[in-house]
């Protein structure tokens, strides 16, 4: 039996172990603001070595007349003649230039997926809520470091963009936009699923983040394609790009009994988990999709941090970012 489950959105008939009210189903500005102190011990990038006298906090990918000498190399047509090292040139008989490592602040853009495919969860919270929490934690941490933070929050039909600013008020405004998009989600909504929105949004981000940005994409990556990978790779050439993959473990821990009704919009399907063919189809879909996304990190060095919506987000991010920093430090 074949089965196509692009998102398992708009789930009906599934019991969620959320607390009273809408906690875990929807998120408020107050919920996201409360994450500010929790974000203090997150770390996205290696700090610059303390023994170096630098003008800023982050290493720029663009070499210029900064404060930290990096290397000598042969003169190339178009090089600034002010960078020529005349002593080495005189000694070798060949023109050499001094290359410097420029340091500067780095604005951050946090991209938050609030499409209908995110409106799914089996315990603790829906993916849409986990994504909102992860995005807020990232924004609070960037602000605490003194850098500018902005973002883009999108659903199936529109997006709202906030330019990077260096203030607590900017993060609160970001939280308001996330909360508004989050609370607009509904299992009964007639909003059409638009998997292609992911690539459309990333194209807009790429046009803004041309160099020296920190780009954090928080999504379940529904609708990802070769174009998605290429867009992220293109951005990572001149920026730091981190992908936070939000997933629900339900698809990896399928029950052997019972049923669930899922909808992708106008059409609905009933999954009978007592049938091994159904369990195998769903399990294969989930595992193959996960392997494909995680391979981006292994094959291309594009960080893909998998965060479960069934667990507290902050401890997961803390551990995953710590592992990422360790790997970067070893290179």
C-alpha positions as CSV (number, residue, x, y, z in Angstrom):
1,X,0.0,0.0,0.0
2,X,1.4,3.4,-0.9
3,X,0.7,6.5,1.1
4,X,1.5,10.2,0.8
5,X,1.7,12.2,4.0
6,X,3.4,15.5,3.2
7,X,2.7,17.1,6.5
8,X,0.0,15.3,8.6
9,X,-1.5,18.7,9.2
10,X,-5.0,19.6,10.6
11,X,-5.1,16.4,12.6
12,X,-8.4,15.3,14.0
13,X,-9.3,12.6,16.4
14,X,-5.9,12.5,18.1
15,X,-5.5,13.0,21.9
16,X,-2.9,15.5,22.9
17,X,-1.4,15.4,26.4
18,X,-1.4,19.2,26.7
19,X,-2.1,21.1,29.9
20,X,-5.3,23.0,30.6
21,X,-6.6,25.5,28.1
22,X,-4.6,26.1,24.9
23,X,-1.1,25.6,26.3
24,X,0.8,23.6,23.8
25,X,-1.7,24.3,21.0
26,X,-1.2,28.1,20.8
27,X,1.4,30.5,22.1
28,X,1.1,34.0,23.5
29,X,3.5,37.0,23.5
30,X,3.8,36.5,27.3
31,X,4.9,32.9,26.7
32,X,7.6,34.0,24.3
33,X,8.7,36.9,26.5
34,X,9.1,34.5,29.4
35,X,11.9,32.7,27.4
36,X,14.2,35.7,27.6
37,X,16.2,34.5,30.7
38,X,16.2,30.9,29.5
39,X,18.0,32.0,26.3
40,X,21.1,33.4,28.1
41,X,23.2,30.2,27.9
42,X,22.6,29.4,24.3
43,X,25.5,29.8,21.9
44,X,25.2,30.0,18.1
45,X,28.8,30.6,17.0
46,X,32.3,30.4,18.3
47,X,33.4,33.6,20.0
48,X,36.5,35.3,18.6
49,X,39.7,34.4,20.4
50,X,40.2,36.6,23.4
51,X,43.8,37.3,22.7
52,X,43.0,39.1,19.5
53,X,42.2,42.9,19.4
54,X,39.1,43.1,17.3
55,X,36.7,45.8,16.4
56,X,33.6,43.6,16.7
57,X,32.3,40.3,18.0
58,X,32.1,38.1,14.9
59,X,34.6,37.2,12.2
60,X,33.5,38.7,8.8
61,X,33.7,36.5,5.8
62,X,34.7,39.6,3.8
63,X,38.4,40.3,4.1
64,X,39.3,44.0,4.4
65,X,41.5,46.5,6.3
66,X,40.6,45.2,9.7
67,X,42.7,44.9,12.9
68,X,43.7,41.3,12.7
69,X,46.5,40.3,10.3
70,X,45.7,37.0,8.6
71,X,48.2,36.2,5.9
72,X,50.6,37.3,3.2
73,X,49.8,36.3,-0.4
74,X,50.9,37.3,-3.9
75,X,49.5,40.5,-5.3
76,X,46.5,40.0,-7.6
77,X,45.1,42.5,-10.2
78,X,42.6,44.7,-8.5
79,X,44.1,44.5,-5.0
80,X,44.3,47.8,-3.1
81,X,48.0,49.0,-3.4
82,X,47.8,50.2,0.2
83,X,47.9,46.5,1.3
84,X,51.2,45.8,-0.4
85,X,53.9,44.8,2.0
86,X,56.9,46.6,0.6
87,X,59.5,44.9,2.7
88,X,58.5,41.4,1.6
89,X,58.1,42.7,-1.9
90,X,61.6,44.1,-1.9
91,X,63.1,41.0,-0.4
92,X,61.4,38.5,-2.8
93,X,61.2,40.6,-5.9
94,X,57.5,39.8,-6.2
95,X,54.6,41.9,-5.0
96,X,52.9,40.6,-1.9
97,X,49.9,42.0,0.0
98,X,48.9,41.7,3.6
99,X,45.4,40.3,4.1
100,X,43.4,41.2,7.2
101,X,40.5,39.6,9.0
102,X,37.8,42.2,9.4
103,X,35.5,42.1,12.4
104,X,32.0,43.5,12.6
105,X,28.6,43.1,14.1
106,X,26.4,40.5,12.4
107,X,22.6,41.0,12.0
108,X,20.4,37.9,12.5
109,X,17.3,36.9,10.6
110,X,15.1,34.3,12.2
111,X,12.7,32.6,9.7
112,X,9.6,31.0,11.3
113,X,7.3,28.6,9.6
114,X,3.7,28.9,10.8
115,X,2.0,27.1,7.9
116,X,-0.9,24.7,8.4
117,X,1.5,21.7,8.2
118,X,3.0,22.9,11.5
119,X,-0.4,22.5,13.2
120,X,0.3,19.0,14.4
121,X,1.5,17.4,17.6
122,X,1.1,14.2,19.6
123,X,2.2,15.4,23.0
124,X,3.5,18.5,24.9
125,X,3.0,20.9,22.0
126,X,2.2,21.3,18.3
127,X,5.1,21.8,15.9
128,X,3.9,25.4,15.4
129,X,4.3,26.1,19.1
130,X,7.7,24.5,19.3
131,X,8.8,26.5,16.3
132,X,7.6,29.7,17.9
133,X,9.6,28.9,21.1
134,X,12.7,28.0,19.2
135,X,12.6,31.3,17.2
136,X,12.0,33.4,20.3
137,X,14.9,31.7,22.1
138,X,17.2,32.5,19.2
139,X,16.0,36.1,19.0
140,X,16.5,36.7,22.7
141,X,20.0,35.2,22.6
142,X,21.0,37.4,19.6
143,X,19.8,40.5,21.4
144,X,21.6,39.5,24.6
145,X,24.8,39.4,22.6
146,X,24.2,43.0,21.5
147,X,23.5,42.2,17.9
148,X,20.6,43.2,15.7
149,X,17.8,40.7,15.2
150,X,14.9,40.7,12.8
151,X,12.8,38.0,11.2
152,X,10.3,36.7,8.8
153,X,7.2,34.8,9.9
154,X,5.2,33.1,7.2
155,X,2.1,31.0,6.7
156,X,0.5,29.5,3.6
157,X,-0.6,32.8,2.1
158,X,1.6,35.6,3.4
159,X,4.6,36.6,5.4
160,X,5.5,39.5,7.6
161,X,9.1,40.8,7.7
162,X,10.8,42.7,10.5
163,X,14.1,44.5,9.8
164,X,16.9,43.8,12.3
165,X,17.0,46.1,15.3
166,X,19.1,46.1,18.4
167,X,16.5,46.4,21.2
168,X,14.3,44.4,23.5
169,X,11.3,46.1,22.0
170,X,12.2,44.6,18.6
171,X,12.1,41.1,20.0
172,X,8.7,41.8,21.7
173,X,7.4,43.0,18.3
174,X,8.8,39.8,16.7
175,X,7.0,37.7,19.4
176,X,3.8,39.5,18.6
177,X,4.0,38.7,14.9
178,X,4.8,35.1,15.7
179,X,1.9,34.8,18.1
180,X,-0.6,36.4,15.7
181,X,0.4,33.9,12.9
182,X,0.3,31.1,15.4
183,X,-3.1,31.8,16.8
184,X,-4.6,32.1,13.3
185,X,-3.9,28.4,12.7
186,X,-6.9,26.1,13.0
187,X,-7.8,22.5,12.2
188,X,-11.0,23.8,10.5
189,X,-9.3,26.5,8.5
190,X,-9.9,26.5,4.8
191,X,-6.4,27.9,4.2
192,X,-4.8,25.8,1.4
193,X,-1.6,24.0,1.9
194,X,1.2,25.6,-0.1
195,X,4.5,23.6,0.1
196,X,6.1,25.9,-2.4
197,X,6.0,28.7,0.0
198,X,9.1,27.5,1.7
199,X,11.3,28.1,-1.3
200,X,9.5,31.4,-2.1
201,X,10.3,32.7,1.4
202,X,13.9,31.5,1.3
203,X,14.4,33.3,-2.0
204,X,13.3,36.6,-0.4
205,X,15.6,36.0,2.5
206,X,18.5,35.3,0.2
207,X,17.9,38.7,-1.5
208,X,18.3,40.4,1.8
209,X,21.0,38.3,3.5
210,X,23.7,38.8,0.9
211,X,26.6,38.6,3.3
212,X,27.6,38.6,7.0
213,X,24.2,37.6,8.4
214,X,23.2,34.9,10.8
215,X,20.2,33.2,9.2
216,X,18.2,30.8,11.3
217,X,15.4,28.8,9.6
218,X,12.9,27.2,11.9
219,X,10.5,24.8,10.1
220,X,9.5,21.2,9.5
221,X,10.7,21.8,5.9
222,X,7.5,20.6,4.4
223,X,7.8,21.1,0.6
224,X,11.6,21.1,0.6
225,X,13.2,20.4,-2.7
226,X,16.6,20.5,-4.5
227,X,15.9,24.3,-4.8
228,X,15.6,24.5,-1.0
229,X,19.0,22.9,-0.5
230,X,20.5,25.1,-3.2
231,X,19.1,28.3,-1.7
232,X,20.4,27.5,1.7
233,X,23.8,26.5,0.3
234,X,24.0,29.8,-1.6
235,X,23.2,31.8,1.5
236,X,25.8,29.8,3.5
237,X,28.6,30.9,1.2
238,X,28.6,34.4,2.6
239,X,26.5,34.0,5.8
240,X,26.1,31.6,8.7
241,X,23.0,29.5,8.2
242,X,21.5,27.3,10.8
243,X,18.4,25.1,10.1
244,X,16.2,24.0,13.1
245,X,14.1,21.1,12.0
246,X,10.9,20.8,14.1
247,X,9.4,17.3,14.1
248,X,6.9,15.3,16.1
249,X,8.1,11.8,17.1
250,X,4.6,10.3,16.6
251,X,5.6,9.2,13.1
252,X,8.7,7.4,14.5
253,X,6.8,5.7,17.3
254,X,3.6,4.5,15.6
255,X,1.0,2.7,17.7
256,X,0.1,-0.9,16.7
257,X,-3.7,-0.3,17.3
258,X,-6.2,2.5,16.8
259,X,-6.8,5.0,14.0
260,X,-6.3,8.6,13.2
261,X,-8.0,10.9,10.8
262,X,-5.7,13.3,9.0
263,X,-6.4,16.1,6.5
264,X,-4.4,18.0,4.0
265,X,-7.2,20.4,3.3
266,X,-10.3,19.4,1.4
267,X,-9.3,15.7,1.5
268,X,-9.2,13.5,4.6
269,X,-7.8,10.0,5.2
270,X,-8.2,7.5,8.0
271,X,-5.1,5.7,9.1
272,X,-5.7,2.3,10.6
273,X,-2.5,1.5,12.6
274,X,-3.6,-2.1,13.1
275,X,-2.6,-2.7,9.5
276,X,1.1,-3.3,9.1
277,X,1.0,-1.9,5.5
278,X,-0.2,1.5,6.9
279,X,2.4,1.5,9.7
280,X,5.2,0.5,7.3
281,X,4.2,3.2,4.7
282,X,4.1,6.0,7.4
283,X,7.3,4.8,9.0
284,X,9.2,4.6,5.8
285,X,8.0,8.1,4.7
286,X,9.1,9.6,8.1
287,X,12.5,8.0,8.3
288,X,13.4,8.6,4.6
289,X,12.4,12.3,4.9
290,X,14.4,12.7,8.1
291,X,17.5,11.0,6.6
292,X,17.3,13.3,3.6
293,X,17.2,16.5,5.6
294,X,19.9,15.4,8.0
295,X,22.2,14.5,5.1
296,X,22.4,18.2,4.3
297,X,24.6,18.6,7.4
298,X,26.7,15.6,6.7
299,X,27.2,16.1,3.0
300,X,27.3,19.9,2.8
301,X,28.1,21.1,6.3
302,X,24.8,22.8,6.6
303,X,23.8,22.6,10.3
304,X,20.4,20.8,10.6
305,X,19.3,20.7,14.3
306,X,16.4,18.3,14.9
307,X,14.1,19.6,17.7
308,X,11.2,17.4,18.9
309,X,7.9,19.2,19.6
310,X,7.3,16.5,22.3
311,X,10.0,17.8,24.6
312,X,11.0,21.1,26.1
313,X,12.7,23.2,23.4
314,X,15.3,25.1,25.3
315,X,17.3,22.1,26.7
316,X,17.3,20.5,23.2
317,X,18.6,23.7,21.6
318,X,21.2,24.1,24.3
319,X,22.6,20.6,23.7
320,X,22.4,20.8,19.9
321,X,24.1,24.2,19.7
322,X,26.7,23.1,22.1
323,X,27.5,20.1,19.9
324,X,27.6,22.4,16.8
325,X,30.0,24.8,18.5
326,X,32.2,21.8,19.5
327,X,32.3,20.6,15.9
328,X,33.1,24.1,14.6
329,X,35.9,24.4,17.1
330,X,37.6,21.3,15.9
331,X,37.8,22.4,12.3
